[in-house]
């Protein structure tokens, strides 16, 4: 069980792989809740994150970033001590996050002013900013090409930004409406984009062209790619399920019933555990990949 709320729910979560701790944005309560993955129990709560949205772990650095849409701040959290070590003012409504270990910078995509900002967590300050072509959704860092990819809802596209300067490198159109969840299949050179139009599209990371696609049973939110199993987990809040996509065949391999409104997840790739955050019952369901 997680701390209860009367309405609302959860947003993005991520796993600190060294400890197995799961950090999840508890939007309804304005907190970040921490799950002890080893014991399968709620561990602690970090307060002061109003309208908590994006959460991202920087694994090598032992940091966790949590976006607060309610006050335009990103919290900087020590993953081991769970202490808030800094707060960066980043714009009106931060949401999507991506981290580059190469230059130690955090990308923050804002859903109100449609800007991407590059944050230096050591100084808790913005060092660069760029206007996006529309409302951003999720973001990822492409380490093989040192750039950020940002899903844009409308016009449906992926914005490609240089990771050091935030200069626009390319804009890849997406045929399906409303690009939302985003992850990378680095081995096969593809960006996996889950769209509100009910489709997962695989875009070639060199050309940006669609290489493959598959229909999914509803509007998605969070997605995670499991490179070890070549499977993509797509959370769909309505009716409440996880669509498991076999990315070799680009076909639905399995559908897991979750709970109405369960649209966000976190994936522990070291332990092969998928966490699904259930807003109605204030729990996290845990699935093990075998």
Secondary structure, DSSP 8 states (H G I E B T S, - for coil): -----SS-----EEEETTTTEEEEEETTTTEEEEEETTTTEEEEEE---TTEEEEEEETTTTEEEEEETTTTEEEEEETTT--EEEEEE--SSEEEEEEETTTTEEEEEETTT-EEEEEETTTTEEEEEEE-SS-EEEEEEETTTTEEEEEETTTTEEEEEETTT--EEEEEE-SSS-EEEEEEETTTTEEEEEETTTEEEEEETTT--EEEEEE-SS-EEEEEEETTTTEEEEEETTTTEEEEEETTTTEEEEEEE--TT---EEEETTTTEEEEEETTTTEEEEEE--
